[in-house]
């Protein structure tokens, strides 16, 4: 399809990028933490992908290449924003620092996916991801939210697969520690059933 | 090889992804059989990984796709 687009069938570009629209937005939202900025950056990113299509060599998957361009666009937005004094700069966590001990518990009753009908549960999960330090948020977003494989996530981030695994492990532990106390409130310990189902008590 | 809780925690993410070798997996499984703390840590972490992957966690703004393709059409028209 890329060859046909480059040969002049420009409209095919719409079909080419449709499977990536969501992934690019979510990645940029996770990076910029603003829907408006993420949408604007996504538009700029897709225009760059279109204009640079002839430089795609097929060494990586198209999705990896396109997500890398989108991520670079997001990083450029971050740099622009950090130049504005009213924008707080996120602290950069050193790879070696941080507490990566999980929350200790003796019993876990599974929270089923149906529970995500509850908007406050979705918000808890979203906020926990957005609160992660950037280097850990990146890997969770690509690996667990977008479900890219380790190699692809490494390609998008420009780091080794081993580094992806280390960061992913730490990120998952941090999420577990943050979310276990919150999510436990969604389970009724007496019966082991969800306390809320679609807005009503059971 | 006998492993302790901290050793299990260190491999939780790889264990969830099926990225530990057979020997280590067998050791972790043996540990999990008698350690309710590590079992609960593993279950809760795996549960969170599944929930995070749900497409409803991050929603796309209404009209995002339409606005994107309109913008692309405008960019393509410019050349």
Interface residues (C-beta under 8 A of the other chain):
Chain A: X10 X11 X13 X14 X17 X18 X21 X22 X25 X26 X29 X30 X35 X39 X42 X43 X46 X47 X50 X51 X101 X102 X103 X104 X105 X106 X107 X108 X110 X111 X113 X116 X122 X125 X126 X129 X140 X144 X145 X147 X165 X168 X169 X172 X173 X175 X176 X179 X180 X183
Chain B: X9 X10 X12 X13 X14 X16 X19 X36 X37 X39 X40 X41 X43 X44 X45 X47 X48 X49 X50 X51 X52 X53 X54 X55 X56 X57 X58 X60 X61 X64 X65 X67 X68 X69 X71 X72 X75 X76
